[in-house]
Amino acid sequence: EDACVKNTRAISYMPVPKPVFYIGLKDTDIAADPEERIHKDACMTLLFELIFSMSSKLCSDLYEQGRIAYGMYYGYSINDRVATGTVAGEAHDPEAVYAAVLDYVHKLKTEGIPVEDFQRAKRVEYGNFVAEFDSPENIVNMLLSFADDGSEMLAYPMVMQSVTLEQVTEYLHKCFDESKMCLSV
């Protein structure tokens, strides 16, 4: 499959009070080895956390400027067949939000990822993983997801801790390319 998205925009009109947007990231670089995939998942999960969480510079600036409703929902998913990243939220001007996302990603690519943001993202994601064990349903979903992909669920925290800033930066440059992204409103 082509690494680039087929369409960069998709717009549907529905009776909603505020536009809802989705930013999609297409990732066709899927390793055959489950251990490589779990490592990439950890790197990309950290990237999505440090770019799109409410504690990120991007999200807090967009919120303070009134461009988005509180927070954005985001995540990355990979298995042996497909890999995607998504970001969703509400905004009066989704195009402006998308432009801000692209600008922020470009800034991170040129200036580098702040070490403190990377370390915060690692702490948050470790905490998120541990919090999943508060729900039997979440435990079952994680077990099935990891088993389906041929990887070990309990290895994930160690993989996450082993991720380096250099590895995350490499994925930032490889995966966050406008030709691999689209905006749906």
Rosetta blueprint (number, residue, H / E / L):
1 E L
2 D L
3 A L
4 C L
5 V L
6 K L
7 N L
8 T L
9 R E
10 A E
11 I L
12 S L
13 Y L
14 M L
15 P L
16 V L
17 P L
18 K L
19 P L
20 V E
21 F E
22 Y E
23 I E
24 G E
25 L E
26 K E
27 D E
28 T L
29 D L
30 I L
31 A L
32 A L
33 D L
34 P H
35 E H
36 E H
37 R H
38 I H
39 H H
40 K H
41 D H
42 A H
43 C H
44 M H
45 T H
46 L H
47 L H
48 F H
49 E H
50 L H
51 I H
52 F H
53 S L
54 M L
55 S L
56 S L
57 K H
58 L H
59 C H
60 S H
61 D H
62 L H
63 Y H
64 E H
65 Q L
66 G L
67 R L
68 I L
69 A L
70 Y L
71 G L
72 M L
73 Y E
74 Y E
75 G E
76 Y E
77 S E
78 I E
79 N L
80 D L
81 R L
82 V L
83 A E
84 T E
85 G E
86 T E
87 V E
88 A E
89 G E
90 E E
91 A L
92 H L
93 D L
94 P H
95 E H
96 A H
97 V H
98 Y H
99 A H
100 A H
101 V H
102 L H
103 D H
104 Y H
105 V H
106 H H
107 K H
108 L H
109 K H
110 T H
111 E H
112 G L
113 I L
114 P L
115 V H
116 E H
117 D H
118 F H
119 Q H
120 R H
121 A H
122 K H
123 R H
124 V H
125 E H
126 Y H
127 G H
128 N H
129 F H
130 V H
131 A H
132 E H
133 F H
134 D H
135 S L
136 P H
137 E H
138 N H
139 I H
140 V H
141 N H
142 M H
143 L H
144 L H
145 S H
146 F H
147 A H
148 D H
149 D L
150 G L
151 S L
152 E L
153 M H
154 L H
155 A H
156 Y H
157 P H
158 M H
159 V H
160 M H
161 Q H
162 S H
163 V L
164 T L
165 L H
166 E H
167 Q H
168 V H
169 T H
170 E H
171 Y H
172 L H
173 H H
174 K H
175 C H
176 F L
177 D L
178 E H
179 S H
180 K H
181 M E
182 C E
183 L E
184 S E
185 V L
